Amino acid sequence: MFKKTDDSVQFNIFSDPKDLLNGKSRKKFCDPGAWHNLFRNHVLSGINEDHFRPLFTEEIGAPNSSIKLLIGMMIIKESLQCSDKQLFEQCEFNLLVRSALGLMNIDDPLPAESTYYLLRKRIYTFNRQTGEDLFTKVFQGITSQQVKEFEVNGSRIRMDSKLIGSNIAWYTRYELIHQSIRQFYHDIPSEALGKKIKNKDRAALQELLKEEGSRVVYRCPKSELNQRMQNFGPLIHRLLKTFKQNPHYEALSRVFKEQYKAGDGLIQIRDKEEISADSVQSPNDLDCTYRDKDGQEVKGYSVNVTETCSDNQLNLITDIKTVKVNTPDTSFLIDAVEATDSVTGQTVDKIHSDGAYHSPANSGFCSRNNIDMVLTGIQGIPGRYDLNPTPDGLQVIDTLTGELIEAHKSRHSKNEKWRIRTETGYRYFTQKDIANSLIRNKLKNRTVQELQRRNNVEATIFQLCFFTRNNKTRYRGLPNHKAWACCRALAINLVRIKNYIETIHQRTYNDSLALIREVFSSIKNEIYQTLYLQKRHFDLILCK
């Protein structure tokens, strides 16, 4: 049954760490600006446990362990970038980590490791079944509280995306099919092998188990690999028809549908050009997709980061989205703006991004909501002609000759188009061409400071992926990567809050010191002036 955490702390005079420390150690432990106290006050306290109520029954069963404590452990794991074993060691023996998690007494118990893993499993299962991302809700709740407390200005934002690889091996097409069959066959019960599989198929599967797919690719020519893949088709079809309860059924089924085509009683391997980027890249991660971005080949996911960008203020990450890697950047902008509006309780009026976020839909959204979209560039090669709509029509300027060309509406097009006469015929301009030309002209009038404001979000991306190896995470599956991204974003925000508080304290100290110096200087001047007047008075008396 679901039970919320009791936030009241019962201190024990015999197990309170403060009573066991002295001197500098006690002072550092009790410092309100220390990271563990900030984590407890600005992260742990913002976790709304009601989001996790659907994971538990209301009436029967033992009460759940503290949700705040378990989610806090997951965030600290990504903050410290440690393994699960190291995490539990830190939670058991590190006084600062225990303090951050609200374990104020040395003898406060930790949940069992099985409880920690079970909650993660329930969260991921709930995400797949309902589409609700509980980690995103936790991130939004905590960040919203931080925005209000530190009066963060959310009217101006910047964003950028990053491609990250899943923790999978890089399979060729043959290796993917080979490994998928091996995993499926490995989990077939031994008692079913002799009854449901023909001797010919069993011999082929046994032969498959003897050798890794990478070794087969290494020693076999391309023609033999193609023949092997063709022979695997009917075998996979029979396996899927016979063993529908296999735990790897979904993986092998998707591989079969994407790599083979069936018709007229024949099963044939598909041509390479027919395989989409959304196809299975590994049987160990069915969410993972493929993308080639400017020569960077990635099998994994795309993470989009949105943060505030006000001057001389605290800036926080307000939205973080993790999707399949073949998702274009244009799909992030509208959701990021709406999420930021919800988290900050304010209205975004300016966006700083690169040209990958430009699309007619995004431009229309910004125009309808009075948002100034500051792009550092726009995709594609600049056209030869500048297009400027006027009340009377369209003004076309040839940038090579500077000539002003008369444009006319095309009568034969279903969509509104304009055309000009050229040496070789006619040149047509669509509404998209006109919009792109206006954006390029607007881009020329932007100041350098305005265009460079987006750059700092790249530092945020760097910190987000700092602990990845070759841009690959430790995880597999989209729910795992969503949780990773949210926890890393919360850790980055906490560091910014800590630095901001230290800056404010230093600024206050400097202002106080300057005021004291000013007061003492004033007093000093008054003393000198008084002494000077007294001296003049005595000199006058002596002269008389």
Phi, psi and omega in degrees: 000153184277136178217129180284156180287136174279112185281350179288134184257127177259104181280142178246123184296341182264346183230013177281121183303329181298326180283347180261355180248161177210167176062224183296324181299315179295320181296317179293321181294324183268358182297119180295342178269000178290152189298324184290324177288323176294321179298314182295321186274333186242354177239300184300319183291341182270000180283119178270106184289342180297336177299333185265003181302320180297346181281349186231155175282155185270338190243317187252163178095162179287152178299145179287159173289169183299117178294319179302317182296315184291317178293321176300322178296321179294322179292317179295325178302315179284334178290315180273348182051059180241166176283171179296322179296315178295325178300313181293326175296317178297318181291334181275322192239348181267113184297325181291318178294319179297319178296320179298327182271004179083012177272084190281342178249148182296330183266010175293129186281153174262152172295156177291155180299323179298325178294320178299312181290324181295321179294317177300317180297318180296320180297317182290320178296318179297323179295317181290326183281323186247341184083359179276129180259102184291329179293323177295321177296320177297314179301314182295320179295316180294314182295321178300319178294320179294321179299316180292318184292322183256009176052053180285136179273116183255018182283339181234129183228163173222156184211157177200161181236164182214136175269128180233144182270146174282159182278068182226161175283153181271100184269141165283176181298317179296315181299323179299311180294315180302310183292324180296319178293318180301313180296320180295313182293327181297330183261013173280127180304140184298327182289342181269348185295316183282335185271321190252350181246132179291156183300323181295317179290322180295322178294320179294321179290321177297321178294325180293324182289339185288335190224138176290152180298325180297326179289323178296317179298325183291321188261346186256142175288167184298322181297321179290323177297319178296320179293321177298313180298322177297320180290334179291334185304300179300325179297314179297320180300317180291323178296316181294327180287333185266320187242078182279347181263007180294137180298339180257020182297315182299318181296310182292325179296316178294319178299319181295314182293326184275331185259344183231157173230137184243139178182142181056036177076005180247146176240118184235150177288138180286155172292152182300326182291342182275350182275125182275163178291344181274002183286166180296130178259339179200138176293348179271351179210095185282344179278339186293138177232180186244147175206140174245105182247106179054043179086355178266106181271126184225136170245103185171238191218166177240132181245127178249128182248132176237132181218159176285160183213055177275156180279138173055034178222170175286128176245131184236153171289124183254343180205141176217124183242137177236122183224178176295150191293338181274013177276128180288154181295334181298336182283351184275327196299309185296314179297322181295319179294314180295321178294319178295318177302319181291319183288317184273340186071017180237178181247127178287130178239356178209134180237132176248119181206175176267180186292345181294342181269358182279132173202159177303322180295317179292321178296319178295320178298314180295322180294317181293329184257014178055044179255129177274114182263107182265109180259140176278349179183181178218140184293148179099165180274136178302139180284169181284336188247139170270129184245121182231109178295142177231165177302334183265349182159228182231129177262122182244126180241126176281113184290342179279321184252344183077009183282139175269119187250138179282132180246147180231151176289141178276127183272342188263001182261141177292318177268154182292119179226158175239156180217153174230156178272132177242181181294331184257357181154236180236147174242128184255147179232128177268174177296329177294319178298319180294316180298317179296322178295319179296321180294319179296320178294321178294325180296326180294334184269359179286145176282159180298319181298322181291321180287329183277352182295335180287337192302324186294340179293338176293328175293324176296317177299320179298315179293324179300318185255020186300323186266005176284155178249118183054039180061028175241138179272182177271000194244167174228147178093144182295317179301320178298320181287327175297315179297317178302312184295317180295318180294320178294321179295320177296322178295319179296316179299321180296318178298320179294320178297317180299314179294324181294316179297317178297321178295317179297317180296318179294320179295318179296319178297315180296320179295318179295317179297318178296322179294317179298318179296321179295318180296314180295323178296320178295316179297319180298318180295321179295319179296314179298320180294320179296315179297322180295317179295320178296320179296316178299322180296315179294323179297320178295319180296317181294324179294322178292000000 
